[in-house]
Amino acid sequence: MNPNEILTKIDTYLEQHLEPNAIRGSIHQDPYKSDFFNFCVEAHRHGYFDYSSNPRLTGDAMKDHFWEKWGDLDGVCQHSCPFS
């Protein structure tokens, strides 16, 4: 999986989480936790955390990516926002 595919998968899972009847349950439990862990393993294995990777999958780089897409999440998320 390349970095863009990982970001797309994470986007999809976050969108599913924000649906009124979230089909995957709580973002704080499996299967989310396992999926996100596996994305990190994949990113590390392929060097996507390195400064030379484009896009980088560091915490700050991912935060910037999601900020561009989602913007201010205060109005979108209530009590279970993954970014709060």
ChimeraX attribute file (.defattr): number of C-alpha atoms within 10 A of each C-alpha:
attribute: neighborCount
match mode: 1-to-1
recipient: residues
	/A:1	9
	/A:2	12
	/A:3	20
	/A:4	13
	/A:5	11
	/A:6	18
	/A:7	17
	/A:8	11
	/A:9	15
	/A:10	18
	/A:11	16
	/A:12	12
	/A:13	18
	/A:14	16
	/A:15	11
	/A:16	16
	/A:17	20
	/A:18	18
	/A:19	10
	/A:20	7
	/A:21	9
	/A:22	14
	/A:23	11
	/A:24	14
	/A:25	13
	/A:26	14
	/A:27	19
	/A:28	10
	/A:29	10
	/A:30	12
	/A:31	12
	/A:32	18
	/A:33	13
	/A:34	11
	/A:35	14
	/A:36	17
	/A:37	11
	/A:38	13
	/A:39	20
	/A:40	17
	/A:41	12
	/A:42	16
	/A:43	20
	/A:44	14
	/A:45	10
	/A:46	14
	/A:47	15
	/A:48	19
	/A:49	19
	/A:50	14
	/A:51	11
	/A:52	9
	/A:53	13
	/A:54	13
	/A:55	17
	/A:56	19
	/A:57	24
	/A:58	17
	/A:59	10
	/A:60	10
	/A:61	14
	/A:62	15
	/A:63	13
	/A:64	13
	/A:65	17
	/A:66	16
	/A:67	13
	/A:68	10
	/A:69	10
	/A:70	11
	/A:71	12
	/A:72	11
	/A:73	13
	/A:74	10
	/A:75	7
	/A:76	10
	/A:77	13
	/A:78	11
	/A:79	6
	/A:80	12
	/A:81	14
	/A:82	14
	/A:83	10
	/A:84	9
